[in-house]
Every structure is written in structure tokens, then in C-alpha cells.
Amino acid sequence: MQRLAWLFFLLLLCTAGVRAHPILQNPVWIESETEGLTLTLDVSVRELIVVQALPQAADGSVDIEEAAERAARHTGYVLDHFQVKADGGLLKGSVSKIVPPKVIGTGLEGPDNAHFRYTIDYHFDSPPAVLTFSQNMCVEFPSAPGIPWDLSYAYRYGPQGETPRKFGQIRYGQELSFTTGFVQIREPMPGVLLGLWAVFIAVSMLGGTMLAGSPYPYTAAAILWAAGMVAGKYPPAGPPLWLAALLCGVVTILTAADNIHRAAAGPGPRRFVLLCGGCLCFGLASGLQDRLFPELALSWRVWPLPAALAGGLAGAWLFRLAKRTGPRAAVCILQLTSLACCGAAIWLMLRLLEVV
């Protein structure tokens, strides 16, 4: 009996704890696009009573016209206490519309079930990669001394005009982040492309791309590089810069992988295709970089040559070192250095993700 009495006492404590934290949950619809996002957020009449001191009669009823006036006054509080960030920067929103409830019921739950619907618009200076949401509504107004309101939002998130993609809850003190999918280049990346260019030349030399005594493969590669640069620079529209750089990284990895698996094989059509295809991709990326960032045009005309020379010298030196050693040592040198070049290309491609 004593144990049952203790269990009953604990149950009473738990019940009291639940009742001590009044629960309010409002819906919020989050619709995003590249230019900005729109929040459609409900604010209960109960919140207007708590925050804006909306008068309430003994039967729980409120005057709907006075509630509408307090709802308009409440816009500043809503904007301050529902935070939206784009790539870590706090956005400033504006309330474009407030829709009142049709009726406000009486009794204890009447103000809880009646909502004013706020439409809040946010503008992006540039399409963000990540959106972050948080809220601290009613944090300054406890329901009783030391007892806060348990106010949360049931959200639906998705592109504007489409079916919502994500659902969940935003609680007080919680930050909720979404990846928008608006992949945009927001800064130039000469270091990434020049690094890939040098690595590509090195792995091409390591694989013995040049035919014995013939400069033809490199001549054709240089012509294709120039053609790719013209194609990227002058047409009004082309592939995004990140895609061109990604292709550069892929062809570098393929060339390094060919060295690793066929270190003892001589040059052939496969190597020629890799060299020419790689130079075409690098030329395209250089042209796009030149067109999208005119302030870097001069550097893009100067730096590719030193980068190619550095990569070529490194590859040629390692290639000669491999030839002077025995066959097994030569294979080992080619495979290890090509593996290092492959790792460098992967690292540079990961670095690319930070700027797209």
C-alpha cells in the first residue's frame, strides 16, 4: 500500500508539471525561392492577451476589433522573436498582410483556438545555401512565476507554389536549418582551378602521354584548351562554373587512375583522349571564370602558363626518375605519385564545395 501511495504521489507531481507549462502550438508555412522566402505564421489570441495586454472578459471573450488593433501592434514583436538567417546572416522581414479569425470563441480555450495569420516576406541579396529558423516567443511573459509558456510551431517547408518537402516542429531555443539547393557561385575560385590544372599536367606527364619524339598530342591539347576558353568566355550562356570545375577534377582523377592501373603501359589513344578532354574542360572553366569575374581576367591570362609549367616540370622529373630505376621501382613511383595526384584532385574538389 505504501508503494502504491508513492506511485500515486509521483503521478500527481507529473500531472502538475504538465499543467504548469501551458502548451501553445501554432502552424507556420515556409515557402522559399531564389529571390526570398515567405512565412505564413499564425499567432493565437492568447498570445495577444499575454504580450499585448489584450483585455479579456470574465467569460473568456475578447473584442475582435480591439484584438485586430493589438495584432497590428504585435508585428514588431513577431519579427523580433521569430528569427530567419540566410547563410548565418540575420534577415529582416516585413509583414505584408494580417488576416483576422472569423470568430473568437469564449471560455478557457477560445483565445487559444483563434489565430491571426501573418504573412511575412524576406528578401535575399543572393540565393543562400542554408536557411536557419529559430524562435523565442513569449519568453519574457511566463504563465506563472518561474513557469514559461511551452510555445512551438508546426512547420511545413518547401519551394513556393509546390508541395511541402519537410515537416516538423520548431521549439523554443532550437535552431532548424535547411539546405535550399540554390547552388550558386558567390566567389571566384582561381586557386581551385589552377591547382587542378597543375595536378592534371603532372599526372599526364607521369603517364607518358607524349608519343615518342612527337609534340602532336600537346599541340592538339593546347588548341582544345584555347577552343574551350573561347566557348566559355564569349557565348551569353553556358554551363555553371562549378560544373566545369567539377569536370576538371573528374578528368584529373581518371588520368591519375589510369596511371595507377596501367603504369607500365605506353602512351596510346586512351591517354590522348584523356589529355585532350581534360584540356578542353580546363579551357571551358577558364573562359567561364574570365566572363563571370572580369576583374580576374588579367590573372587568368597570366597564371595558367606558370601552373602548367610547374605541373609539367614535376611530372617530367618524376617520369625521368622512374625511368632511371628498375622496372619495379618505376611502376611503384608512377603508382604512388599518381595516387598522390589523385588525392590532391579529390581534396581540391572538396574545396570546390565550399565555394558553390
N, C-alpha and C positions, 0 to 999 in steps of 0.2 A: 504493500500500500504506500509506503514511504517513497519507493522508487516511482510509482505512478504519480504521486503528488509532485515530485520534482519534474517529471516529464511534462505534466500539465503546466507547471510554473514556467518552464522554458518555452513551451508553446505560446503562452501568453506574452512573454517577452518578445518572441519573434514577431507575433502579430502586432504588438505595439510598435516594434521597429519599422514594420512595413507601413503602418498608418502614419508614422512620424515623418515619412518622406513622401509628401503628396506627389503623385505622378501625373505629368502632363506630357503628351506626345503629339507633335504636330507634323503634318506632311510637308515635304519640300521637293519640288521638281527642279532638277538641274539640267538645263539644255545648253550645250556648248557648240560653237562653231569657230572658224579660224579668226573672225573679227572680234568675238567676245562671247559672253555667256549670259543667260537669263535665269534668274531664280524666281520661282513661283512658290512663295512661302506663306504658310498660314500662321496667324497669331490669334490665340484664343482671347475671348473677352476677359477671362480670368487674369491673363497677363496685364491687360489694361487696368483692371482693378488693383492689381498688386503694384505695378510700376508707375502708372499714370494717375493713381488715386481716383479711378472712375467710381462715382457714388453707386451704391447698391442698396436697394430697398430690403426690408426685413424678409420678404418672401424670396429674395434672391434675384429679383428682376432689376434691369437697368434700362435707362432711356436710350433708345437706339440712336437718336440724333446726337446726344451727348457722347455716346460711345464712338460715333464716327468722327467727332471732333477730337477726341483723345487718340483715336487711331492715327489721324493725320499728324498729331503732335508726337506720336510714338516712332515716326520714321527714322529720326536721328538715332534713337536707341537701338533699333533693329540693325541699322547699318554699322553701328559701332560694335555690336555684340555677336553678329554673325560674320565671321572673317573669311575672306576668299583671297588666296595667294596664287600667283602665276609664277612658276619657277622661283619660288621663295619670296617674291616681292608682293607686298600687300596691295590689293586692288581697291579702288574707291568706286563704290556703286551709287546708283541713283534710283529712287523709287519712281517708276513711271505710272503706276496705277494701284489703287486700293479698292477692292471690291468688298462691300459690307455683307454680312449674313442676311438672309431673308427675314429670319426671326431670331430673337434671343430668348431662350426658354427661362423659366423660373426654377426655383428650388436650388438645391446644393450643386447639381451638375449642369444646370442650364448655361451658366457662363463658360463652363469647361467645354461644352459641345458646340458653341457658336464661335465662328472664326472670321476674322478679316483676312482677306487674301491679298498679299503684297506681291507686286511684280517688280523685281529689281534687275537692272541692267548693268553689266560690267563691260568695259571696252579693253581690248588688248592692243598694246603698241605693236607687238609682233606675236605670231602664234606660239603659245607656250608648249613645252614638252610635258610639264606636270602641273596639275591643278590641286590645290590643297584647301580643305574646308575645316573649320572649327567653329565652336560657339560657346558662349558663356552667358546665356540668357538668365535673367532673374538672380544672378549670383549675389547682387547687393541686397536682395529682398528675401530673407529667409521666411519660411512659412510660420515658424515659431522660433524663439531664441535658440540659436545653435542648430537649427534643423533646416537644411536647404531644400529648395524645390528640386525634384527629380524631373528635369525637363529635357527631352530628347527630340530628335527629328527622324522620321522615317523618310529616307530619300529614294528617289529614282533618278538615275543619271544616264545621259545618252546624248547623241547629236540632235540638234534642233530639227523637229519635224519627223524624227524616226522613232522606232520602238526603243524604250529604255533598255540599256545594256546591263546596268548594275543596280542592285537594290541593297539596302542595309539600314543602319542606324547611326546617327551622329550624336554621341553623348557629350556631356559637359567635360571639358578637359581633354577630349580626344581629337587628334588630327587625322583626317581622312584624305588620302592622296590618290589621284587618278592619273594615269598616263593618257594623254589626249590622242596620240597618234598623229599630231600635226608635225610631221618631221620636216623641219626647215633648217637650212644652213643659216646661222646667225653670226658667223665669224669666218674669216678666211682660214685656210689650212695649208699654207705653203710648206710648213715643216713636215706634215704627214706625207704629202705628195713627193717632195724632194727626197725624203728618207726612203720611200718605196722605190723611187726611181733609181737611187744609188744601189739599193739592195738588188733590184731586178737586173741591173747591168752586171753586178758581181756574180749572181747565180748563172747568168747567161754565159759569162766568160768561163766559169767553173765547168760548165757542161761542154765546153769546146764547141760553141755554136758556129764559129767561123770555119768555113771549109778551108782545107789546106791550101795556103797560098792565094786565096781569093777573098777580096773585100766585098764581094757582091752581097752577102747576107746583111752586113751592116749598112751598106748603101741603101738597100731596099727598106731596111728598118728606119733609117733616117728620113727617107721620103714619106713613109707612112706616118711617122711622128709629125712631120710638118702638115700632112693632109689632115690628120686628126685635130691638130691645133686650129687649122683654118675652119674645120667643120664645127668645132666647139665655140669659136670666137665670133663668127660672123652671122650664122643663122639667128633669127629673132628668138627662136625657142629650141631647146634641146633637152637632153636628159638632165636630171638634177646632179649637182656637183658631187653629192655623196655617193651616188650610184657609179659615176665614172671613177671616183677614187676606190670604191669597193672592187670594181673590175680590175683596177691596177693591182690591188692586193691579192686578188684571186689568181691572176696570171703569174704573179711573183711566186706564190705558193706552189702552183702547178709546175713552174720551172724548177724550183728547188726540189720538189718531189721527184721530178724526172731525173735530176742529178743523183738523188739518193738511191733510186731503184735501178738506174742504168748508168752507173758511174763509169763502167768500163766500155760502154758503147761509144762509138764515134758519132760525129755530127751527121744529121740526116734531115729529112723533110719535117719530122716532128719538131725538132729543135728550131728549124727555120720558121715554122708556123707559130711556135711559142714566142719567138723573138719579135716577129712582125706584128702579131696580135697584141703583144704587150706594148710595143712602141705606139701602136695606133691608140690603145686605151690611154696611155700616158699623154699623148698629144691632145686627145679629146679633153682630158681633165685639165691640162694646161690652158687650152683655149677657153674652157668654161670659167676657170679661175680668172683669167685675164679679162673676160667680158663682165663677170659679176662683180669684180673688185678692181676697177680701173686704177686705183691708187697703187696696186701691186704690179701693174703692167711692166714697169721697168725691171723690177726684181725677177719677174718671170721670164724676161728675155735674157737675163744675165746668169741666174743661178742654175738652171738645168744643165748647162755645159760643165761647170765645175763638179756638180753632183755626179754626172755621168762619168767624168774622168776619174773621180775618186773611186767610184764603184768599179770601173774598168781596170784601174791600176791594182786595186785589191784583188779582184778576180784573177787578173793575169799573173800576179805574183804567186798566189796560191796554186794556180794551174801549173806554173813552171816548177814550183816546189814539189808538187805531186809527181811531175814527170821525172825529176831527178832521183826520186826514191824508187824503191822496188814496187812491183805491181800491187802487192797487198797494201803497202803503205799509201800508195797513190789512191787506191779505192777508199781507204779509211779517211784520208784527208779530204777527198771530194765529198764523201758522205757526211762527215762531221761538219765541215764548213757549210755545206748546203742545208743541213739541219739547223745550223745557227741562223742562216739567212731566212729559212722558213719561219723560225721562231720570231725573228725580228719583224717579218712581214705581218705575222699574227698580232704581235704587240702593237704595231702601227695601225692595224685595222681596228683593234680595240680602242686605241686613242681616237680613231675617227668617230667612234660612237659618242665621244664626249663633245663633239662639235656639230652634231646633227640633231 
